[in-house]
């Protein structure tokens, strides 16, 4: 009889306190799991830049040189970096390069790479310096080329171009990639 009174009390108490269900683990696509297994098996033979990276971005939108909007985008994407020949191929978390062909190319400085990326639809090509810091962070920055700007970042521009499409806008991206696997 005592349990009969206790059960309704626990149900009411649980509903009043809004007990949240445990958080689901972050989804990891099958391809990324495959690469993580490869990185784990070959941990001792990997170059420091190889692994899974999470991208964080700060975008600054300028109109005629004046900052009009700044936006931080945490955890924008995950990338897989794996050695292929003399360079490091960059794949999305699904193991693809379906919108771009990108790589890091080594330089004479072991912590400096050339980020080389061709966007397939717009045909824009980016080549910038990428700096590896303490083996766990990559920093790079560039102005978004016009084709990429229009194709990928229209939501970032907000109302800026809607009111006057002839405005001269510049979008400057600052990227930080943090190594998430292997650590």
C-alpha positions as CSV (number, residue, x, y, z in Angstrom):
1,X,0.0,0.0,0.0
2,X,2.9,2.4,0.8
3,X,4.3,1.9,-2.8
4,X,0.8,2.9,-4.2
5,X,1.2,6.4,-2.7
6,X,4.9,6.8,-3.5
7,X,4.5,6.1,-7.3
8,X,2.0,8.9,-8.0
9,X,4.2,11.3,-5.9
10,X,7.3,10.5,-7.9
11,X,5.5,10.9,-11.2
12,X,4.2,14.3,-10.2
13,X,7.5,15.4,-8.7
14,X,9.3,14.3,-11.9
15,X,6.9,16.3,-14.1
16,X,7.3,19.4,-11.9
17,X,11.1,19.5,-12.1
18,X,11.2,18.9,-15.9
19,X,13.8,16.2,-15.7
20,X,15.5,16.2,-19.1
21,X,16.4,13.0,-20.8
22,X,20.1,12.3,-21.1
23,X,21.8,14.0,-24.0
24,X,22.3,11.9,-27.1
25,X,25.9,11.5,-28.2
26,X,26.9,13.7,-31.1
27,X,26.1,12.0,-34.4
28,X,29.3,10.8,-36.1
29,X,28.8,9.8,-39.8
30,X,30.0,6.3,-40.9
31,X,32.8,7.8,-43.0
32,X,34.2,9.8,-40.1
33,X,34.0,6.7,-37.9
34,X,36.0,4.8,-40.5
35,X,38.7,7.5,-40.5
36,X,38.7,7.6,-36.7
37,X,39.4,3.9,-36.7
38,X,42.2,4.4,-39.3
39,X,43.7,7.2,-37.2
40,X,43.5,5.1,-34.0
41,X,45.2,2.1,-35.7
42,X,47.9,4.2,-37.2
43,X,48.4,6.7,-34.3
44,X,52.1,6.2,-34.1
45,X,52.7,6.8,-37.9
46,X,50.4,9.9,-38.4
47,X,51.7,13.3,-39.2
48,X,50.5,15.9,-36.7
49,X,48.1,17.6,-39.1
50,X,46.2,14.3,-39.8
51,X,43.0,13.7,-37.9
52,X,39.5,15.1,-37.4
53,X,39.1,18.8,-36.9
54,X,36.2,21.0,-35.9
55,X,35.9,24.4,-37.6
56,X,35.0,27.6,-35.7
57,X,34.5,30.7,-37.8
58,X,34.2,34.5,-37.3
59,X,32.9,36.3,-40.3
60,X,33.2,40.1,-40.6
61,X,31.1,41.8,-43.2
62,X,32.3,45.2,-44.5
63,X,30.6,47.8,-46.6
64,X,33.1,50.2,-48.3
65,X,35.7,49.3,-45.6
66,X,33.3,49.9,-42.7
67,X,32.4,46.9,-40.5
68,X,28.6,46.4,-40.6
69,X,28.3,43.0,-39.1
70,X,30.4,40.4,-37.2
71,X,29.1,36.9,-36.7
72,X,30.6,34.0,-34.8
73,X,29.7,30.5,-36.0
74,X,30.7,27.8,-33.4
75,X,31.3,24.3,-34.7
76,X,30.5,25.2,-38.3
77,X,31.9,21.9,-39.7
78,X,34.0,18.9,-39.1
79,X,36.9,18.0,-41.5
80,X,39.0,14.9,-42.0
81,X,42.6,15.6,-42.9
82,X,44.6,12.6,-44.3
83,X,47.9,12.3,-46.0
84,X,47.7,11.6,-49.7
85,X,51.1,11.7,-51.5
86,X,53.0,14.8,-50.5
87,X,50.0,16.8,-49.3
88,X,47.1,16.4,-46.9
89,X,43.7,15.9,-48.4
90,X,40.7,17.7,-46.7
91,X,37.4,15.8,-46.7
92,X,34.1,16.7,-45.1
93,X,32.8,14.5,-42.3
94,X,31.2,12.2,-44.9
95,X,34.6,11.6,-46.5
96,X,33.7,13.7,-49.6
97,X,34.9,16.6,-51.6
98,X,31.7,17.1,-53.5
99,X,31.6,20.9,-53.4
100,X,35.4,21.6,-53.3
101,X,38.8,20.1,-53.8
102,X,41.0,21.1,-50.8
103,X,44.3,20.3,-49.3
104,X,47.0,21.4,-47.0
105,X,50.4,21.6,-48.7
106,X,53.5,21.6,-46.5
107,X,56.0,24.4,-46.6
108,X,59.6,24.6,-45.3
109,X,58.2,25.5,-41.9
110,X,56.7,22.3,-40.3
111,X,53.9,24.5,-38.7
112,X,52.9,26.4,-41.8
113,X,50.8,24.9,-44.6
114,X,49.3,26.3,-47.8
115,X,45.5,25.8,-47.7
116,X,44.6,25.2,-51.3
117,X,40.9,25.0,-52.2
118,X,39.0,25.0,-55.4
119,X,35.2,25.5,-55.1
120,X,33.7,23.3,-57.9
121,X,30.5,25.3,-58.7
122,X,31.9,28.8,-58.6
123,X,35.4,27.9,-59.8
124,X,36.8,30.2,-57.1
125,X,40.3,29.2,-56.0
126,X,41.7,30.1,-52.6
127,X,45.3,29.8,-51.5
128,X,46.2,31.1,-48.1
129,X,48.7,30.4,-45.3
130,X,47.4,28.1,-42.5
131,X,49.3,28.0,-39.3
132,X,49.4,24.9,-37.0
133,X,49.6,25.9,-33.4
134,X,50.9,23.4,-30.8
135,X,49.6,20.6,-33.0
136,X,46.0,21.1,-32.0
137,X,44.8,24.3,-33.7
138,X,44.9,25.6,-37.3
139,X,44.4,29.3,-38.0
140,X,43.8,30.8,-41.3
141,X,41.8,33.8,-42.8
142,X,40.8,35.1,-46.2
143,X,38.3,37.3,-48.0
144,X,35.5,35.3,-49.5
145,X,35.8,35.4,-53.3
146,X,32.7,36.9,-55.0
147,X,31.4,33.5,-56.3
148,X,31.7,31.9,-52.9
149,X,30.3,35.0,-51.2
150,X,27.1,34.9,-53.3
151,X,26.7,31.1,-53.4
152,X,27.3,30.2,-49.7
153,X,27.0,33.3,-47.5
154,X,23.9,35.1,-48.5
155,X,22.3,34.4,-45.1
156,X,25.3,36.1,-43.5
157,X,24.7,39.3,-45.4
158,X,21.1,39.7,-44.1
159,X,19.4,42.8,-45.4
160,X,22.6,44.5,-46.6
161,X,22.2,43.6,-50.2
162,X,18.4,43.5,-50.3
163,X,18.1,47.2,-49.8
164,X,20.8,48.1,-52.3
165,X,22.3,45.3,-54.5
166,X,25.0,47.7,-55.8
167,X,26.7,47.9,-52.4
168,X,30.4,47.0,-52.3
169,X,30.6,44.3,-49.7
170,X,33.6,42.3,-48.4
171,X,33.3,39.2,-46.3
172,X,36.4,38.4,-44.2
173,X,36.5,34.9,-42.7
174,X,38.8,34.0,-39.7
175,X,39.0,30.2,-39.2
176,X,40.1,28.2,-36.2
177,X,40.2,24.5,-36.6
178,X,40.5,22.5,-33.3
179,X,41.8,18.9,-33.4
180,X,39.2,16.6,-32.0
181,X,40.7,13.2,-32.9
182,X,43.2,11.8,-32.2
183,X,44.2,13.8,-29.2
